[in-house]
Amino acid sequence: MNLPKKDIKKYILVGLLVFLVLITLVTPYYGSTDIGDYGDVAKYFAGDYSAKIRSSHSYMYGILHSFLVGISDSFIFFKITSLIFLGLIVYSVYIISGKRKETLLMMMFLPIVWYIAPWISPIQISSLFLLWSYYFMKKYQTTEKISNLIYSGSLIGFGWVFWDTTIYFGAILGITFLYNKKVNHAFAFVIGIFFGLIPRLIADQIMFNFAFFTTVKTFIAGFVSIFAKGIYAGSQYVPNTFMTYMLVLLAFPIGFWMLYKKKYWGKYKKDLIFLGLSVLLILTNPQIRYVLAIAPIIIILIAENIEIRESKIQKIVSFIVLAVFVLPYILQIGATVNNSIYGVEISVIARNPTSFSIGTISPSQIIVKDINDISKEYPNQNFVVGNDPDDYQTIAHFYWGKEVKELVSIQDYELYISNKSVIFERKFEPVPNVAERRQFWIEGGLKKNTNDKTDYENITLAIGLGEPIKLDGFKIIKKYDYLYLSGRDSDK
């Protein structure tokens, strides 16, 4: 029995959808970049986090999931909402493209959709807002109605509430489409952005007594990351390789590059300038996940052109790239790759392919067993964790029990012992070469929270990840499978 072509496409679409959902929910991988900035915030507000938060990003995505994390005692709802947001993106592309059914299949074959699905990340929801912001900007281009600009700007603001990089894409969108328009039109777009940002401003004012706290903190963190490779001066910085850039470029639909042909330029000039500048922005910090921000817009443009849409090369390449991106997630079902605590994805493997290995037990599972054993033997205790400043996050991220009072960063403990509070500081002070009477300087930095209520003086136990903790006055009590427990000498 020969099925009609449209029925075959339906079966393929349903099959892809089911497979995507299964892989996303079954793989233990949740992402390996910034997941603590969102997942741990959710745990904290759910009352399940035995430590202080250390986030360089907006708290809003974590807060959004806090109730779901609290009722499940797991991060599984992050995956479910990721699938929901991706589904809304796919459906939005279908609607915006004029209900072209081809877009459904094109989106389901998009490698970035499969890549980002298991991640704890706000990129999914913010990309949805960016897509509709682009839609209203296009409507403004046709109608010149300021209301469409306000809608477009507000959606950028809503995206910015969850993911700070949205504002950079929003700025490129606004400049590209409004550079030759009246100033008051650009002002309306900006007003819309700040209107959309209001929920974050209110939350920051309540939590930090400064409405722009996380916005300023994230900007400064990005600045320090670019010019100093982070506050630890690049000690944890992993340089990008040629393969990193190649994987990012492969994540784009191959038909995207065909849009830059002369015959399409006149039709999509502003769109292509916006997308081209966005690609350059992504390549300044090449990470595959960023591609989701503009990939749906690319699919809309491709869907309008039969020549590109029907390209067999595009379909074949998309399937191959998709398979490569998903393979690490499949390998980690019931196994561990590269003995990584958080798991790995394709770009991590590409950075160092010679270290590729497959094991049976994940280090995260061993850490959970160890900390559960320690907490039962030493209940309701504060533990210093090291030797890296953020090692405490690793244990706090995986630990769901109630027996640990607090996991304390070795960095905070050492600051207390030395009676210091400053973690990082920089001073900019240009010295004039002429007889200028005045000289200015700008300085800033990070310090321990002044409102820190941890009882450092009475901490007597410490945990080391993979090695004994290196603190004066502490000696090993017991070695567990992965963690080392140490105690402070009574005379110290």
C-alpha positions in Angstrom: 0.0 0.0 0.0 1.4 3.3 -1.1 0.8 6.2 1.3 0.2 9.7 -0.1 3.2 12.0 0.3 1.4 14.3 2.8 0.7 11.2 5.0 4.3 10.1 4.9 5.3 13.6 6.1 2.8 13.4 8.9 4.2 10.1 10.1 7.8 11.5 9.9 6.8 14.5 11.8 5.1 12.5 14.6 8.0 10.1 14.7 10.5 12.9 15.1 8.5 14.5 17.8 8.2 11.3 19.8 11.9 10.6 19.4 12.8 14.1 20.5 10.6 13.9 23.6 12.1 10.5 24.6 15.7 11.5 24.2 15.2 14.8 26.1 13.5 13.1 29.0 15.6 10.0 29.2 19.1 11.4 28.8 20.6 12.5 32.1 22.2 15.4 30.4 20.9 18.9 31.5 23.6 21.1 30.0 27.0 22.0 31.1 27.1 25.8 30.9 25.3 28.2 33.3 22.9 25.4 34.5 23.7 26.3 38.1 22.8 29.9 37.5 19.2 28.8 36.7 18.7 25.3 38.2 20.3 26.2 41.6 18.3 29.4 41.8 15.1 27.3 41.3 16.3 25.0 44.1 17.0 27.9 46.4 13.6 29.4 46.1 12.0 26.0 46.4 13.8 25.6 49.7 16.0 22.7 48.5 19.4 24.4 48.2 21.9 23.9 51.0 24.2 26.7 50.1 24.3 30.4 49.0 23.4 31.2 45.4 26.2 32.3 43.0 24.6 33.4 39.8 25.9 35.8 37.1 22.6 35.9 35.3 19.0 36.8 35.8 17.2 35.0 38.6 13.9 35.1 36.8 14.1 31.8 34.9 15.0 29.9 38.1 12.2 31.6 40.0 9.8 30.7 37.2 10.6 27.0 37.8 11.0 27.1 41.6 7.5 25.7 42.3 7.9 22.9 39.8 11.3 22.0 41.2 9.9 22.1 44.7 7.1 19.6 44.0 9.3 17.2 42.0 12.6 17.4 43.9 14.3 17.2 40.6 15.1 19.3 37.5 12.9 17.3 35.2 10.4 20.1 34.7 13.2 22.2 33.1 13.2 19.6 30.3 9.5 19.6 30.1 9.2 23.4 29.8 12.1 23.4 27.3 10.1 21.1 25.1 7.0 23.3 25.6 8.9 26.5 24.6 10.5 24.7 21.6 7.0 23.5 20.6 5.7 27.1 20.8 8.6 28.2 18.6 7.9 25.5 16.0 4.2 26.5 16.0 5.0 30.2 15.9 7.2 29.7 12.8 4.3 27.8 11.2 1.9 30.7 12.0 4.2 33.5 11.0 5.1 31.8 7.7 1.5 31.8 6.7 0.8 28.2 7.9 3.2 26.6 5.5 3.2 23.0 6.6 6.7 22.6 5.3 8.0 24.7 8.1 6.9 22.1 10.7 9.1 19.5 9.2 11.9 22.0 8.6 11.9 23.0 12.2 11.8 19.4 13.4 14.9 18.6 11.3 16.7 21.7 12.7 19.8 20.4 14.6 19.7 23.3 17.2 16.2 22.2 18.3 17.5 18.7 19.2 20.7 20.1 20.7 19.1 22.6 23.1 16.1 20.5 24.1 17.6 18.8 27.3 19.3 22.0 28.5 18.4 24.0 31.6 18.5 27.3 29.8 16.4 30.5 29.3 17.4 30.6 25.6 14.3 28.6 24.6 11.8 31.1 26.1 13.8 34.2 25.1 14.2 32.9 21.5 10.4 32.6 21.4 10.0 36.3 22.4 12.7 37.4 20.0 10.9 35.6 17.1 7.7 37.4 17.8 9.6 40.7 18.3 10.9 40.2 14.7 7.4 39.5 13.5 6.1 42.8 14.9 9.1 44.7 13.6 8.3 43.3 10.1 4.7 44.4 10.6 5.9 47.9 11.5 8.0 47.9 8.3 4.8 47.4 6.3 2.4 49.5 8.3 4.6 52.2 10.0 2.4 51.8 13.1 4.2 52.8 16.3 2.1 50.3 18.2 3.9 47.5 16.4 7.2 49.0 17.5 6.0 49.0 21.1 5.0 45.4 20.8 8.3 44.5 19.3 10.3 46.3 22.0 8.2 44.8 24.8 8.9 41.3 23.6 12.6 42.1 23.6 12.2 43.3 27.1 10.3 40.1 28.1 13.2 38.1 26.6 15.7 40.2 28.5 13.9 39.3 31.7 15.2 35.8 31.4 18.3 36.0 29.2 20.6 39.0 29.0 21.9 38.3 25.5 18.5 39.1 24.2 19.2 42.8 24.5 22.1 42.5 22.1 20.0 40.8 19.5 17.3 43.4 20.2 19.7 46.2 19.7 20.8 44.8 16.4 17.2 44.3 15.3 16.3 47.9 16.3 19.3 49.5 14.6 18.9 47.5 11.4 15.2 48.3 10.9 15.1 51.8 12.4 18.3 53.5 11.4 16.6 55.5 8.7 13.3 56.1 10.6 12.2 59.0 12.8 13.8 59.4 16.2 10.5 59.1 18.0 9.9 55.7 16.4 13.2 54.4 17.8 12.2 55.9 21.2 9.0 54.0 21.1 11.0 50.8 20.6 13.2 51.5 23.5 10.2 52.4 25.7 8.7 49.0 24.8 11.9 47.3 25.9 11.9 48.8 29.3 8.2 48.1 29.7 8.9 44.4 29.0 11.8 44.5 31.5 9.6 45.6 34.4 9.0 42.2 36.0 12.8 41.7 36.4 13.3 45.3 37.7 10.6 44.7 40.4 12.1 41.4 41.4 15.6 42.8 41.6 14.4 45.7 43.7 12.7 43.3 46.1 15.6 40.9 46.4 18.6 43.3 46.1 17.3 46.8 46.9 18.5 47.8 43.4 16.3 47.4 40.4 19.2 46.9 38.0 21.2 44.6 40.2 21.4 41.5 38.0 21.5 43.6 34.8 24.6 45.5 36.0 26.1 42.4 37.5 25.7 40.4 34.3 27.1 43.2 32.2 30.2 43.5 34.4 30.7 39.7 34.5 30.6 39.7 30.7 33.1 42.6 30.5 35.4 40.8 32.9 35.0 37.5 31.0 36.0 39.2 27.7 39.0 41.2 29.0 40.3 39.0 31.9 38.8 35.6 31.1 36.7 35.8 34.3 37.4 36.8 37.9 39.9 33.9 38.3 42.0 35.4 35.5 41.4 32.6 33.0 42.3 29.6 35.2 39.1 27.9 34.2 39.0 29.3 30.6 39.0 26.8 27.8 40.0 28.3 24.4 37.8 27.8 21.4 39.1 25.6 18.6 38.5 25.5 14.9 36.0 22.7 15.4 34.0 24.8 17.9 33.5 27.5 15.2 32.6 24.8 12.6 30.0 23.2 14.8 28.4 26.6 15.5 28.2 27.3 11.7 26.9 23.8 11.0 24.1 24.4 13.5 22.6 27.0 11.1 20.3 25.7 8.4 22.5 25.3 5.3 20.0 27.2 3.2 20.7 30.3 5.3 23.9 31.0 3.3 22.0 30.7 0.0 19.8 33.6 1.1 22.8 35.9 0.5 22.6 35.4 -3.2 22.0 38.6 -5.1 18.5 37.7 -6.1 17.4 37.5 -2.5 19.3 40.5 -1.2 16.8 43.1 -2.5 13.9 41.3 -1.0 15.5 40.6 2.4 18.1 43.4 2.8 17.3 44.4 6.3 16.5 40.9 7.4 19.9 39.6 6.1 21.8 42.5 7.7 20.2 41.7 11.0 20.9 38.0 10.7 24.5 38.6 9.5 25.3 40.9 12.4 23.7 38.4 14.8 25.9 35.7 13.4 29.0 37.9 14.1 27.7 38.4 17.6 27.4 34.7 18.1 30.9 34.1 16.8 32.4 36.5 19.4 31.6 33.8 21.9 30.9 30.7 19.8 28.4 28.4 21.5 25.9 26.2 19.6 23.0 27.1 21.9 23.0 30.7 20.8 22.0 29.7 17.3 18.5 29.1 18.5 18.0 32.8 18.9 17.9 33.4 15.1 17.4 30.0 13.5 13.5 30.2 13.6 13.7 33.5 11.7 16.0 31.9 9.1 13.6 29.1 8.6 10.8 31.6 7.9 12.9 33.2 5.1 13.9 29.8 3.7 10.3 28.6 3.7 9.3 31.5 1.4 11.7 30.4 -1.3 11.0 27.0 -3.0 14.5 26.7 -4.5 16.1 26.7 -1.0 13.2 24.9 0.7 13.3 21.9 -1.6 17.1 21.5 -1.6 18.0 17.9 -1.0 21.5 18.9 0.2 19.9 20.9 3.0 17.8 18.0 4.2 20.7 15.5 4.1 23.2 17.9 5.9 20.5 18.7 8.5 19.9 15.1 9.3 23.7 14.3 9.6 24.4 17.3 11.8 21.3 16.5 13.9 22.5 12.9 14.4 26.0 14.2 15.5 24.5 16.6 17.9 22.2 14.1 19.5 24.7 11.2 19.7 26.3 12.3 23.0 22.9 12.5 24.7 22.2 8.9 23.6 25.6 7.7 24.7 25.0 9.1 28.2 21.8 7.1 28.8 23.0 4.6 31.3 26.6 5.5 30.9 29.0 8.4 31.3 31.1 10.1 28.7 34.6 11.5 29.5 33.9 10.8 33.2 32.4 14.3 33.3 30.4 15.3 36.4 27.8 17.3 34.4 27.9 15.2 31.2 29.1 16.4 27.8 27.8 17.6 24.5 29.3 17.6 21.1 31.3 20.9 21.4 33.0 19.7 24.6 34.0 16.5 22.8 35.2 18.5 19.8 37.5 20.6 22.0 39.5 17.5 23.0 38.5 14.5 21.0 41.5 12.5 22.2 40.1 12.3 25.7 36.9 10.6 24.6 35.9 7.7 26.8 32.7 5.9 28.0 32.2 4.7 31.5 29.4 3.0 33.5 29.0 5.2 36.5 28.7 9.0 36.4 30.8 11.0 38.9 27.6 12.9 39.8 26.0 9.6 41.0 29.1 8.9 43.2 29.0 12.4 44.6 25.3 12.1 45.5 26.0 8.8 47.3 29.0 10.2 49.2 27.3 13.4 50.4 24.2 11.4 51.5 26.6 9.1 53.5 28.4 12.1 55.0 25.2 14.0 55.9 23.9 10.9 57.7 27.1 10.5 59.7 27.4 14.2 60.4 23.9 15.7 60.3 23.0 19.4 60.5 26.6 20.6 59.9 28.2 23.3 57.9 30.9 22.0 55.5 33.6 24.0 53.8 33.9 22.7 50.2 36.9 23.1 47.9 39.5 23.3 46.6 38.1 25.5 43.8 35.9 28.4 44.9 32.8 27.0 43.3 33.2 23.4 44.1 30.4 23.8 46.7 28.0 24.4 43.9 28.7 21.0 42.4 27.6 19.2 45.6 24.7 21.6 46.2 23.4 21.2 42.7 23.1 17.4 43.0 22.2 17.1 46.7 18.4 17.1 47.5 18.5 16.1 51.2 17.8 18.1 54.3 20.5 16.9 56.6 23.2 19.3 55.5 23.0 22.7 57.1 25.1 24.6 54.6 27.8 23.9 52.0 30.3 26.8 52.2 32.7 28.0 49.6 36.3 27.6 50.5 36.7 31.1 49.1 34.3 32.6 51.6 35.8 30.7 54.5 39.4 31.9 53.6 38.1 35.5 53.4 36.6 35.1 56.9 39.8 33.6 58.3 42.0 36.4 56.8 39.4 39.0 57.9 38.9 40.2 54.2 35.8 40.6 52.1 37.0 41.5 48.6 36.9 38.7 46.0 37.9 40.6 42.9 38.7 44.3 42.2 40.0 46.4 39.3 41.0 50.0 39.1 41.2 52.1 35.9 43.3 55.3 36.5 44.8 56.9 33.3 47.7 59.3 34.1 47.7 62.5 32.0 50.8 63.4 30.1 50.0 67.1 30.2 49.7 69.5 33.1 46.0 68.6 33.8 45.2 69.6 37.4 42.8 66.7 38.0 43.0 63.0 37.5 40.1 60.5 37.6 39.8 56.9 38.4 37.1 54.2 38.1 37.1 51.1 40.2 34.8 48.2 41.0 34.8 44.6 42.1 33.1 41.8 43.9 32.9 41.2 47.7 31.3 38.8 50.1 27.7 39.7 51.0 27.8 42.0 54.0 24.6 40.3 55.2 26.4 36.9 55.5 25.1 35.1 58.5 27.1 31.8 58.2 28.8 30.7 61.4 32.3 30.4 60.0 33.9 30.3 63.5 32.3 27.0 64.4 32.9 25.2 61.1 34.9 22.0 61.9 34.3 19.9 58.8 35.4 20.2 55.2 34.9 18.3 52.0 37.2 18.1 49.0 36.2 17.1 45.5 38.5 14.4 44.2 41.3 15.4 46.5 41.6 16.4 50.2 40.8 20.0 51.0 43.9 22.3 51.3 43.2 24.3 54.5 45.5 24.9 57.4 44.4 23.0 60.5 42.3 20.4 58.6 43.2 16.8 58.4 41.5 13.9 56.6 38.9 12.0 58.5 37.7 9.6 55.8 38.0 9.1 52.0 34.7 8.2 50.3 34.4 7.1 46.7 34.8 10.6 45.3 34.7 13.0 48.2 37.3 13.5 51.0 36.0 14.5 54.5 38.4 16.5 56.7 38.1 17.8 60.2 39.6 20.8 62.0 42.1 20.2 64.8 40.5 21.0 68.1 43.4 23.2 69.1 43.0 25.4 65.9 
